[in-house]
Amino acid sequence: MSDLPGRFRELWDGIAPVGRDADSGGYLRYALTAPELRLREWFRAQADHRGMPVSEDGNGNLFAWWGDPTGTRDSSTQDRDGPTRGGAVLTGSHFDSVPHGGAYDGPLGIVSAFLAVDELRAARATPVRPVVVAAFVEEEGARFGVPCLGSRLLTGEIDVDRAAGLRDAAGVSFAEALGHRPAGADPALLGRFAAFVELHVEQGRALVDADAPVAVASAIWPHGRWRFELRGEGNHAGTTRMADRRDPMLTFAFTVLAANKEARLRGAHATVGRVAVEPNATNAIPSKVTGWLDARAAEPETLHDLVEAVQAKAAERARRDGTALTVTPESTTPLVAFDGGLAGRLASLLAAPVLPTGAGHDAGVLAAHLPTAMLFVRNPTGVSHSPAESATDDDCAAGVVALARVLEELACH
């Protein structure tokens, strides 16, 4: 099939307007909201167009199946709920975005997966193991607070009752948004997969520096999210003497600066990008400030020491300010070293560089349960989780070719 960049652009333009904010240019595709639901319908339509039956796992994750597990039947004769025997090769990503995020984070992996299937079919490749395109729910955690929620539920890495009760800013629970209580772990479904390969836009500029369009991931840094809740005494901004204040905003501000300093000292990353203030009035001293710390490091010990140091500094400042501190871990992900044999095999197959990442992905969750690898596509700006995130059509086409070669290697031989 010729003009792959053009075919990529045609398919990409079909989803590009969905959920885009006219003012920022970024995307508001929160899990199970109208824009993401439209993309899920697009997923079903694309799968149906290719004769790929779609199944759901009861947790909000979608799977489109190509190929018969026995290698003896055409995919059009498969049962609607997918193959029932192991050996399938899983690929895909997610549709949801961070607030005002970029276009490529997540959807690139799904669009590329469908195009990779097209490439294999055009080359008359026949899968001896099914190829399955996935769309995982709530990967970013922007709506319900826990990243990779869909893959965590599938693998049993989060309690079902906890997941069902997670609530968004409007008080809607995950179970309510899903329409039912999540099903939780599905060992039978998970056992059908022999490997997972996720293609993703690079969230950095290593490929720009390497002058390469595609790379293979080696590892994901350990990372997590911690909620810092600071309580003080709400009061009048104009009449309360400075010496009489118990202002949690002061404790919070100190905590943010401490996180920055402690991360720099350790060569780690620390970010406080979300904050909630009560009563959130210009002329009132806050009674409560809640901030979310995102922390990441190359080694688990470094991450542990970083978070401990930030908590200690925040606690000491709270004592001085007369405020109260509560720290709650919301999600933690250990160091993920992708399957060395699989990553090395793919790097050799593609003649591609190998690099680590500090970003979390569904691949990081699944890596504890089956051989997993990631492919990165060059991002010329090096910026992600922002409208400035980008990729050229030529590089996206190179990513499709790379993914097709990987799927052919894993599923067609």
C-alpha positions as CSV (number, residue, x, y, z in Angstrom):
1,M,0.0,0.0,0.0
2,S,1.5,3.3,-1.1
3,D,1.4,6.8,0.5
4,L,1.3,5.6,4.1
5,P,1.8,9.2,5.5
6,G,-1.3,10.3,3.5
7,R,-3.4,7.4,4.8
8,F,-2.2,8.1,8.3
9,R,-3.3,11.7,7.9
10,E,-6.7,10.7,6.6
11,L,-7.3,8.4,9.5
12,W,-5.9,10.9,12.0
13,D,-8.0,13.7,10.7
14,G,-11.1,11.6,11.5
15,I,-10.4,11.9,15.2
16,A,-8.4,15.2,15.5
17,P,-11.4,17.5,16.1
18,V,-12.9,15.3,18.9
19,G,-12.5,16.9,22.3
20,R,-10.2,19.8,21.1
21,D,-10.6,23.0,23.2
22,A,-10.9,25.9,20.9
23,D,-9.1,28.3,23.2
24,S,-6.1,26.3,24.2
25,G,-5.8,24.0,21.2
26,G,-5.4,21.2,23.7
27,Y,-7.7,18.2,24.3
28,L,-10.3,17.5,27.0
29,R,-10.9,13.8,26.5
30,Y,-11.5,12.6,30.0
31,A,-12.4,9.0,30.4
32,L,-16.0,8.0,29.7
33,T,-17.1,11.6,28.9
34,A,-18.7,12.5,25.6
35,P,-15.5,13.1,23.6
36,E,-13.9,9.8,24.7
37,L,-17.1,7.9,24.1
38,R,-17.2,9.3,20.6
39,L,-13.6,7.9,20.1
40,R,-14.7,4.6,21.5
41,E,-17.5,4.5,18.9
42,W,-14.8,5.4,16.2
43,F,-12.8,2.4,17.5
44,R,-15.7,0.1,17.0
45,A,-16.4,1.5,13.5
46,Q,-12.7,1.0,12.5
47,A,-12.7,-2.5,13.8
48,D,-16.0,-3.3,12.1
49,H,-14.6,-1.9,8.8
50,R,-11.8,-4.4,9.1
51,G,-13.9,-7.3,10.2
52,M,-12.4,-7.3,13.6
53,P,-14.8,-8.4,16.4
54,V,-14.7,-6.1,19.5
55,S,-15.0,-7.4,23.0
56,E,-15.1,-5.6,26.4
57,D,-13.7,-6.9,29.6
58,G,-16.2,-5.3,32.0
59,N,-13.7,-2.7,33.1
60,G,-14.1,-0.3,30.2
61,N,-11.3,-1.7,28.1
62,L,-12.0,-2.5,24.4
63,F,-10.3,-5.2,22.3
64,A,-10.5,-5.7,18.5
65,W,-9.4,-9.1,17.3
66,W,-7.8,-10.0,14.0
67,G,-7.0,-13.6,13.2
68,D,-8.1,-17.0,14.5
69,P,-6.3,-18.6,17.5
70,T,-6.2,-22.0,15.7
71,G,-4.9,-20.5,12.5
72,T,-7.6,-22.4,10.5
73,R,-10.5,-20.0,10.3
74,D,-10.9,-16.6,8.8
75,S,-11.5,-13.8,11.4
76,S,-15.0,-13.2,10.0
77,T,-16.1,-16.5,11.6
78,Q,-14.8,-15.7,15.1
79,D,-17.2,-15.5,18.0
80,R,-18.1,-11.9,18.8
81,D,-16.5,-12.0,22.3
82,G,-13.1,-12.8,20.8
83,P,-10.7,-15.9,20.8
84,T,-10.7,-18.2,23.8
85,R,-7.2,-19.5,23.6
86,G,-3.8,-17.9,24.4
87,G,-1.0,-16.8,22.2
88,A,-2.5,-13.5,20.9
89,V,-0.3,-10.4,20.4
90,L,-1.8,-7.3,22.0
91,T,-1.1,-3.8,20.9
92,G,-2.9,-0.4,21.2
93,S,-3.0,2.4,23.8
94,H,-5.6,4.8,25.2
95,F,-7.9,7.7,24.1
96,D,-8.2,9.8,27.3
97,S,-6.1,12.9,27.8
98,V,-4.8,15.1,30.6
99,P,-6.5,18.5,30.8
100,H,-5.6,20.4,27.7
101,G,-3.2,17.7,26.6
102,G,-1.7,17.0,23.3
103,A,-3.2,15.1,20.4
104,Y,-0.8,12.2,20.1
105,D,-0.4,10.8,23.7
106,G,-2.5,7.6,23.5
107,P,-4.5,7.9,20.3
108,L,-1.3,7.5,18.1
109,G,-0.9,4.0,19.4
110,I,-4.5,3.0,18.4
111,V,-4.5,4.6,15.0
112,S,-1.1,3.1,14.3
113,A,-2.3,-0.3,15.3
114,F,-5.2,-0.3,12.9
115,L,-2.9,0.9,10.1
116,A,-0.3,-1.8,11.0
117,V,-3.1,-4.4,10.5
118,D,-3.8,-2.8,7.1
119,E,-0.1,-3.0,6.2
120,L,0.0,-6.7,7.1
121,R,-3.1,-7.5,5.2
122,A,-1.8,-5.6,2.1
123,A,1.3,-7.7,2.3
124,R,-0.8,-10.8,2.6
125,A,0.6,-11.7,5.9
126,T,-1.4,-14.3,7.8
127,P,-1.5,-14.3,11.6
128,V,-0.9,-17.7,13.1
129,R,-1.6,-15.9,16.4
130,P,-4.4,-13.3,16.7
131,V,-3.4,-9.6,16.7
132,V,-5.5,-7.6,19.2
133,V,-5.9,-3.8,19.2
134,A,-6.7,-2.4,22.6
135,A,-8.2,0.8,23.8
136,F,-7.6,1.0,27.6
137,V,-9.8,3.2,29.8
138,E,-8.6,6.0,32.1
139,E,-4.8,5.7,31.4
140,E,-4.0,9.3,32.4
141,G,-6.1,9.2,35.6
142,A,-7.2,12.8,34.9
143,R,-10.8,12.1,35.7
144,F,-10.8,9.6,38.6
145,G,-7.3,10.1,39.9
146,V,-5.7,6.7,39.4
147,P,-3.6,6.3,36.2
148,C,-3.8,3.2,34.1
149,L,-7.0,2.3,35.9
150,G,-8.2,0.0,33.1
151,S,-5.1,-2.1,32.9
152,R,-4.8,-2.1,36.7
153,L,-8.4,-3.5,36.9
154,L,-7.7,-6.1,34.2
155,T,-4.6,-7.4,36.0
156,G,-6.0,-7.2,39.5
157,E,-3.6,-4.5,40.6
158,I,-6.4,-2.4,42.2
159,D,-9.2,-3.4,44.4
160,V,-12.5,-3.4,42.6
161,D,-14.4,-1.7,45.4
162,R,-11.9,1.0,45.5
163,A,-12.0,1.5,41.7
164,A,-15.8,1.5,41.6
165,G,-15.9,4.2,44.3
166,L,-13.3,6.6,42.7
167,R,-15.0,9.9,42.0
168,D,-14.4,12.8,39.7
169,A,-14.6,16.5,40.5
170,A,-18.4,16.5,40.0
171,G,-18.8,13.5,42.4
172,V,-19.6,11.0,39.7
173,S,-18.1,7.6,40.6
174,F,-16.2,5.4,38.1
175,A,-18.9,2.7,38.4
176,E,-21.6,5.3,37.6
177,A,-19.6,6.5,34.5
178,L,-19.0,3.0,33.4
179,G,-22.7,2.1,33.9
180,H,-22.0,-0.9,36.2
181,R,-19.6,-2.1,38.8
182,P,-16.2,-2.9,37.2
183,A,-15.5,-6.6,36.7
184,G,-12.0,-6.5,38.0
185,A,-9.2,-9.0,37.3
186,D,-9.8,-11.4,34.3
187,P,-7.1,-14.1,34.4
188,A,-8.7,-15.9,31.5
189,L,-8.6,-12.9,29.2
190,L,-5.1,-11.9,30.3
191,G,-4.0,-15.5,29.7
192,R,-5.0,-15.2,26.0
193,F,-2.2,-12.7,25.4
194,A,1.4,-13.8,24.6
195,A,2.9,-10.3,24.4
196,F,2.0,-6.6,24.5
197,V,3.6,-4.0,22.3
198,E,2.5,-0.4,22.8
199,L,3.4,2.4,20.4
200,H,3.5,5.9,21.8
201,V,4.7,9.3,21.0
202,E,8.0,10.1,22.8
203,Q,7.5,12.4,25.7
204,G,10.9,14.0,25.5
205,R,13.5,14.8,22.9
206,A,15.9,11.9,22.9
207,L,14.9,10.8,19.4
208,V,15.5,14.4,18.1
209,D,19.0,14.3,19.5
210,A,19.5,10.8,18.1
211,D,18.1,11.8,14.7
212,A,15.9,8.7,14.6
213,P,12.2,8.4,13.9
214,V,11.5,5.3,16.2
215,A,13.0,3.8,19.3
216,V,12.4,0.8,21.6
217,A,11.9,1.4,25.3
218,S,14.1,-0.3,27.9
219,A,12.4,0.7,31.1
220,I,9.9,3.0,32.9
221,W,11.1,4.8,36.0
222,P,9.3,4.0,39.2
223,H,6.7,6.8,39.9
224,G,3.7,7.7,41.9
225,R,1.2,10.3,43.1
226,W,0.8,11.5,46.7
227,R,-2.0,13.7,48.0
228,F,-0.8,16.4,50.4
229,E,-3.8,17.7,52.5
230,L,-3.1,20.8,54.6
231,R,-5.6,22.2,57.0
232,G,-5.5,25.5,58.8
233,E,-7.9,28.2,59.9
234,G,-10.0,30.1,57.4
235,N,-10.1,33.8,58.2
236,H,-10.4,37.3,56.8
237,A,-7.5,38.4,54.6
238,G,-7.9,42.1,55.6
239,T,-8.4,41.8,59.3
240,T,-6.3,38.9,60.5
241,R,-2.8,39.9,61.7
242,M,0.0,38.0,60.0
243,A,1.2,36.8,63.3
244,D,-2.2,35.3,64.1
245,R,-2.6,33.3,60.9
246,R,-2.7,29.5,60.5
247,D,-2.4,29.6,56.7
248,P,-2.1,26.2,54.9
249,M,-1.1,28.0,51.7
250,L,2.2,28.9,53.3
251,T,2.8,25.3,54.2
252,F,1.8,24.3,50.7
253,A,4.1,26.8,49.0
254,F,7.0,25.7,51.1
255,T,6.2,22.0,50.2
256,V,6.3,22.8,46.5
257,L,9.7,24.5,46.7
258,A,11.0,21.6,48.9
259,A,9.8,19.0,46.3
260,N,11.7,20.9,43.6
261,K,14.9,21.1,45.6
262,E,14.9,17.5,46.8
263,A,14.3,16.2,43.3
264,R,17.1,18.3,41.9
265,L,19.5,17.1,44.6
266,R,18.7,13.5,43.6
267,G,18.5,13.8,39.8
268,A,14.8,12.9,40.1
269,H,11.6,14.5,39.0
270,A,9.0,16.1,41.3
271,T,5.9,18.1,40.1
272,V,3.0,19.6,41.8
273,G,0.6,20.4,39.0
274,R,-2.7,20.2,40.6
275,V,-4.1,22.1,43.6
276,A,-7.5,22.6,45.3
277,V,-8.1,25.5,47.7
278,E,-11.0,26.0,50.1
279,P,-12.8,28.3,50.1
280,N,-10.9,29.6,47.1
281,A,-11.7,33.2,47.7
282,T,-9.4,36.1,46.9
283,N,-10.1,37.9,50.2
284,A,-10.0,34.8,52.5
285,I,-7.2,32.9,54.1
286,P,-7.6,29.3,53.0
287,S,-8.9,26.8,55.5
288,K,-7.6,23.8,53.4
289,V,-5.2,23.3,50.6
290,T,-4.8,20.0,48.8
291,G,-1.9,19.4,46.4
292,W,-0.9,16.4,44.4
293,L,2.8,15.4,44.2
294,D,3.9,13.5,41.1
295,A,7.4,12.0,41.8
296,R,9.6,9.9,39.6
297,A,13.2,8.6,39.8
298,A,15.5,6.1,38.0
299,E,15.7,3.9,41.1
300,P,13.1,2.8,43.6
301,E,15.4,3.8,46.5
302,T,15.8,7.3,45.1
303,L,12.0,7.7,44.7
304,H,11.4,6.5,48.3
305,D,14.0,8.9,49.7
306,L,12.6,11.8,47.7
307,V,9.1,11.4,48.9
308,E,10.2,10.8,52.5
309,A,12.3,14.0,52.4
310,V,9.4,16.1,51.0
311,Q,7.0,14.7,53.6
312,A,9.5,15.5,56.4
313,K,10.0,19.1,55.2
314,A,6.3,19.6,54.8
315,A,5.6,18.2,58.3
316,E,8.2,20.5,59.9
317,R,6.8,23.6,58.1
318,A,3.3,22.6,59.1
319,R,4.4,22.6,62.8
320,R,5.8,26.1,62.4
321,D,2.7,27.3,60.6
322,G,0.2,25.8,63.0
323,T,-1.3,23.7,60.2
324,A,-2.1,20.0,60.0
325,L,-0.6,17.7,57.3
326,T,-2.0,14.4,55.9
327,V,-0.2,12.6,53.1
328,T,-2.0,9.8,51.2
329,P,-0.4,7.7,48.5
330,E,-2.9,7.5,45.6
331,S,-0.9,5.4,43.2
332,T,2.5,3.9,43.0
333,T,4.2,2.0,40.1
334,P,7.5,0.2,40.6
335,L,10.4,0.2,38.3
336,V,9.4,-1.5,35.0
337,A,12.2,-3.1,33.1
338,F,10.7,-4.3,29.8
339,D,11.3,-7.9,28.8
340,G,15.0,-7.8,27.9
341,G,14.8,-10.5,25.3
342,L,11.8,-9.0,23.6
343,A,13.1,-5.4,23.7
344,G,16.5,-6.6,22.3
345,R,14.8,-8.6,19.6
346,L,12.8,-5.6,18.5
347,A,15.7,-3.2,18.6
348,S,17.7,-5.5,16.4
349,L,14.7,-6.1,14.1
350,L,14.2,-2.3,13.6
351,A,17.8,-1.2,14.0
352,A,16.4,1.3,16.5
353,P,17.9,3.0,19.5
354,V,16.9,1.9,23.0
355,L,16.0,4.4,25.7
356,P,14.3,4.6,29.1
357,T,11.3,6.8,29.9
358,G,10.0,8.6,33.0
359,A,6.4,8.4,31.8
360,G,3.9,5.8,33.0
361,H,1.9,3.7,30.5
362,D,-0.5,0.7,30.5
363,A,2.5,-1.3,29.2
364,G,4.2,-0.7,32.6
365,V,1.2,-2.4,34.3
366,L,1.0,-5.3,31.9
367,A,4.8,-5.9,32.1
368,A,4.3,-7.7,35.4
369,H,2.1,-10.2,33.7
370,L,3.3,-10.9,30.2
371,P,6.3,-10.0,27.9
372,T,5.9,-6.3,27.1
373,A,7.7,-3.8,24.9
374,M,7.2,-0.2,23.8
375,L,8.0,1.7,20.6
376,F,8.4,5.5,20.6
377,V,7.8,7.8,17.7
378,R,9.9,11.0,17.5
379,N,8.3,14.2,18.9
380,P,10.1,17.2,17.3
381,T,9.2,19.6,20.1
382,G,10.0,17.2,22.9
383,V,6.9,18.6,24.7
384,S,4.1,16.4,25.9
385,H,0.9,16.7,28.0
386,S,0.6,20.1,26.2
387,P,-0.9,21.3,22.9
388,A,2.7,21.7,21.7
389,E,3.1,17.9,21.5
390,S,3.5,16.8,17.9
391,A,4.8,14.3,15.4
392,T,5.2,14.5,11.6
393,D,3.1,12.3,9.3
394,D,6.3,10.8,8.0
395,D,7.5,9.8,11.4
396,C,4.1,8.4,12.3
397,A,4.2,6.4,9.1
398,A,7.6,5.1,10.1
399,G,6.1,4.1,13.4
400,V,3.3,2.2,11.6
401,V,5.9,0.4,9.5
402,A,7.9,-0.5,12.6
403,L,4.8,-1.7,14.5
404,A,3.7,-3.8,11.5
405,R,7.2,-5.4,11.3
406,V,7.0,-6.2,15.0
407,L,3.5,-7.7,14.8
408,E,4.5,-9.7,11.8
409,E,7.5,-11.1,13.7
410,L,5.4,-12.0,16.8
411,A,2.1,-13.1,15.2
412,C,2.8,-14.3,11.7
413,H,5.8,-16.6,12.1
